[in-house]
Amino acid sequence: VENPARTLLKRLTVISCLSGLANCILGRLIARYAGGIFTSDANLIRLMAHISPFMGLALSLHPLTMALEGSIIAANDAMYLVGTYGLTLAVLLAQLKFACKDFLGVWHTLLLFQMLRISQFGIRVWKKTASKDTGARPNETS
């Protein structure tokens, strides 16, 4: 019998991945072919089309990040959440200040931010649900 928390997590993961795929596709299509809805500036429209691959990737990861973060919030794991946000925001701000040279760099940074958060949150949620599978208390596996 599978752990109900793990079953719910699998369902949320599938739903968020499908949402992320829709975000990616629609975001890229809008940026590439419908930029004129937002601006009449041809340079800005070209820039939106140019950054659309990284924008699409960053947007594709966002729903999964939110699902994992929601799982951490639901588990009342606030100290872990605050700690990871402190670390991740420090990395994000350093990247923006020292490595971000242009608008494309902003999307590179947001993609890195999402990847870090998925890694942090995913490992924590997996460990917490695995500890429920083995019967161990959550603080014994962390």
C-alpha positions, 0 to 999 in steps of 0.5 A: 500500500502506497503512502497517501502523501506520496500518491498526492505528491505524484498527482501534484507533480503530474499536474504541475508538469502539465501546467508547466508545459502549457506555460512554456508553450504559450509563453514562447508563442506569445513572446515570439508571435504576439509581442505586439499585443504588449508593445508597438516597439519593434526592438522590444518585440524582437528582444521578447522573441530572442529570450523566449526559450529561456523564458519558456524554460523558467515558466515551465518549472514554476508550477512544480516549484510552487507544488513542492513549496506548497507541500513544505508549507503544508508540512509546517516546515517553515524553518527549512523554507526560510533557510532555503529562501535566504540561501537561494535569494543570496545566490539570485541577488549575487547572480543578478549583480555580478553575472547578469549583463543584459535582459537575457541574463535576467531570464538565465538567473530566473531559470537558475533560481527555479532550478535551485528551488526545485532541487531544495524543495524536491529533496526535502519533500522526498525525504519527508514522504520517504520517512513516512514510508519507513515509519521514521519520524521526520526529524530523524531523517533530516 
